[in-house]
Amino acid sequence: MKNQFLNLNNMSKLSLILLVASSCSKSVATLDQPTTTSKLSARNNLAAVADSATLLVDVNYESGTKNSGIPDLTTTHASADSAEYVVSSGRTGDYAIAHKVVVGDSSYFSDNHWRSEAATSQLFDEGKYYNGDERRFEASFLLKDWVPYTSAWAANGAIIFQGKQNGGGNPAWYLNVKRNTITFRLPYANIEPKIINDFRPYINQWIDIRIDAKMTTDTTGYYKVYYRLQGEPDYTLKWEINNIATFNQTVTGPNPSGYLKWGLYLPASQPNSTPPEVPTRIIYHDDIKVYRLH
């Protein structure tokens, strides 16, 4: 049985092994700041580096309930009974959460979009982060019977994991199922590297994502994005960027904060489009975790 929600005051330091790519390809994006560097990593031999990390939030659904036994965890706002449901096929335990959206059925429409998502927005101490915080965000997901992209379908993306920012507007970052790839998009900086070049061989398989980040309003922030495919023992560092403002600068406020959302969010999807939308999308999530780094 996996641990449930962890109290920050009772936490012990955990020493984790972080795998860092030993060789990377050249920069794939350039920002206005001349000192910003980014790189996209191929699958390489990795060198192990020890990091200090403290587990703050563990959403693992082993309670068998939609809120994972965490009273303040936000669940879907969609009204359909099947918009969010527990499945008995977890990533590492007995259970996971499923989110479903049927474009054109109003019971899957909430908060002005076709979406069904969970969030840590009400976990004010452990589930939120603020300017200067260094965090590790982890999630596992499974694209359930996902219909691959062809020219017969609309090419709109599906956001499945995001660092949402208080105050509205675009998230600071999000994981995007885009055509037949999975990308990591920074809307403010207009950067979108591919993390999974082609997910089609991995439909109905678990994929693990790890994002290390320093969330800042100045250019001292960073992102490191890792993935691990089902059956692989270790994470692969796929992409990283340094010397970047990681909070969305278009969202105003003196003390920005952010939180995690996961599920299905189809921001550009419309019923009766030409070409048509894939009408039904389902995704599973499990083992959503937040760590404090350093």
Secondary structure by P-SEA (a helix, b strand, c coil): ccccccccccccbbbbbbbbbccccccccccccccbbbbbbcccbbbbbbbbbbbccccccccccccccccccccccccccccbbbbcccccccbbbbbbbbccccccccccccccccccccccccccccccbbbbbbbccccccbbbbcccccccccccccccccccccccccccccccbbbbbbccccbbbbccccccccccbbbbbbbbbbcccccccbbbbbbbcccccccccccccccccccccccccccccccccccccccccccccccccccbbbbbbccccccccc
